[in-house]
Amino acid sequence: MPLVALIFFSVSGGAYGIEELFSTSGPGMAILLIVVTPLIYSVPHALVVAELGTAIPVEGGYYHWVKRGLGKFWGFQQGLLQWICSFVDMAVYPVLFTSYLQSLVGAVAPGKHVLFRMGHLQFDLNWFICLAVIVVFTLLNLLGAGWVGESSVVFAVVCLLPMLILSGIGIAHLVGDGINPVASMTAEAGQSTWNAFGAGLFIVMWNYCGWDSVSNVAGEMENPRRHLPKALAISVVLIMVAYLLPTIASLATGADGDAGWRNWEAGSFSAVAEQLAGPWLQITVTVGGMFAAVAMFSALLASNSRLPLVLAQDGYFPAWVAKESPRYRVPIASVVGSSVIYAVFCLSSFTNLVIFDVFLTNIGILLEVAALIALRFKEPELDRPYRIPGGWWSIGGIVVSLLAVCAWAAWQQYVESGTQAVTYGIVVVAVSFLLYVPLARRARGRQPGYGAVPAQAPGGTAADLSESSSYPS
């Protein structure tokens, strides 16, 4: 269950934040996308993660997959680019926490109480609350991935219970009032089905990505070869149901009005809850959203902080970055250093940088697919406890599906942000390419075993993440 909870928060965190899908594409198309997207995006990526994660279950997961399959250069790009991508990704969750808190306590709104300024940067009460969230969950991460997994189970209950109550009340309204939740297929009468599908796919795919994140803590699981495929399968179903039930139930509010689906945006489930059951459910759902935000930050910090660790182990970063605490086997400098960067990126001046996120995330997914194919040729005898069924036909389908979805997302990003998104992405990739030469030379000078893949996690009989050797006795 801790492993399932970690995957759940690395990918989703529940239906909080998916509301905009309905106002963009319409209820019928939105529900179709929630069901279809796992088939064309989540399941293909999860299958790749299941095969590579059980064949090479080591700390730093997808960094080592790509390095072993495609070579040191592409491994470095995978590790560095995904870590850079996390700068803006991770800053979203503390900000999301304060946005939910703001609906209960207006004083924490951005810019309401500015404490001091440094040039163009503004340090207000909102930012200090973000900082407090980061500090608390950095301390939790310093206790090890086992603690993060256990706490994620508790957070999952807190996040899902309000949505379960909302689902029950909303479905009762749908049945009692005879409401057809999918009476409208698209958002507007003149919107084409293709336009509704394309615009919605760009939104919903980011609510279904992140399946590879848990691989970065595979070195702290005692038996990832046995449990990772099961946990991924359970998580796919759990996340889809967690999206479907609350959204269908919330359509009981109708199309118009403050809580109507035509006006939904991130955080609108609070207004839906108030209309369906009153202030008590509104507060309950809002608190659930706050816990979802911090739980996603905690789970993803456990994953992303392992990237500087493995880059340091291979000599690209200073050796002290790879130093682990003796009791919990946690990379202290890597966790704390990543958190400091995330705190800086919580400042509003940097929020526009999120536009290169889609570009870097897609690069990472496609590099993993390429590594899967390369390893099938280079190491056909590699022990694969889980092997994607269907042979090369299945792999071909995975390639076509993920390429198509990633290409469409890149196009939609261009349509929304123009050349700025492309420019930011190219600049980041170019800097990463240029950094490889001096850092690789430095690594060769420091590491006699430069480029080696570390030993796999032990394959004992322990059950799950909560029983890892990093979990305190």
Sequence and secondary structure as in RCSB ss.txt:
>XXXX:A:sequence
MPLVALIFFSVSGGAYGIEELFSTSGPGMAILLIVVTPLIYSVPHALVVAELGTAIPVEGGYYHWVKRGLGKFWG
FQQGLLQWICSFVDMAVYPVLFTSYLQSLVGAVAPGKHVLFRMGHLQFDLNWFICLAVIVVFTLLNLLGAGWVGE
SSVVFAVVCLLPMLILSGIGIAHLVGDGINPVASMTAEAGQSTWNAFGAGLFIVMWNYCGWDSVSNVAGEMENPR
RHLPKALAISVVLIMVAYLLPTIASLATGADGDAGWRNWEAGSFSAVAEQLAGPWLQITVTVGGMFAAVAMFSAL
LASNSRLPLVLAQDGYFPAWVAKESPRYRVPIASVVGSSVIYAVFCLSSFTNLVIFDVFLTNIGILLEVAALIAL
RFKEPELDRPYRIPGGWWSIGGIVVSLLAVCAWAAWQQYVESGTQAVTYGIVVVAVSFLLYVPLARRARGRQPGY
GAVPAQAPGGTAADLSESSSYPS
>XXXX:A:secstr
 HHHHHHHHHHTSSSTT THHHHHH HHHHHHHHHHHIIIIIHHHHHHHHHHHHHS  BTHHHHHHHHHH HHHH
HHHHHHHHHHHHHHHHHHHHHHHHHHHHH GGGSTTTSEEEEETTEEEEHHHHHHHHHHHHHHHHHTT HHHHHH
HHHHHHHHHHHHHHHHHHHHHHHHHHHT  TTS SSSSTT  HHHHHHHHHHHHGGGS  TTGGGGBGGG S HH
HHHHHHHHHHHHHHHHHHHHHHHHHGGG SSSTTSGGG  TTTHHHHHHHHH HHHHHHHHHHHHHHHHHHHHHH
HHHHTHHHHHHHHTTSS GGGG B TTT  BHHHHHHHHHHHHHHTSGGGGGGGGGHHHHHHHHHHHHHHHHHHH
HHH TTS  SS  TTHHHHHHHHHHHHHHHHHHHHHHHHHHHTHHHHHHHHHHHHHHHHHHHHHHHHHHHH TTT
T         S  SGGGSTTS  
